[in-house]
Amino acid sequence: MNEAELVQVSFDPKALSERLAAIAEELADGAIERLKVAVENGDELASAQERAITRARRSVEKAVALLEGL
């Protein structure tokens, strides 16, 4: 493959950061929903799911912060 055949891909950290921020919001909504189920029904599985979703949200938020620093 020569240089003329290479596809130029642009990296836009701001756009990626915005998409990840939206995903973090979705994760927060999901965590709240699971927490409501856990509280209303005493559902241990829902409680564990809420904690896992919250950890995922925090990780995504860390990625957002890193990308915003670029």
SULLIN-V888364 format. One record per residue. SS is DSSP state (H for helix, E for strand, L for the rest). Layout:
# SULLIN-V888364
SS / SS
This chain:
# SULLIN-V888364
L / L / H / H / H / L / L / L / L / L / L / L / H / H / H / H / H / H / H / H / H / H / H / H / H / H / H / H / H / H / H / H / H / H / H / H / H / H / H / H / H / L / L / H / H / H / H / H / H / H / H / H / H / H / H / H / H / H / H / H / H / H / H / H / H / H / H / H / L / L
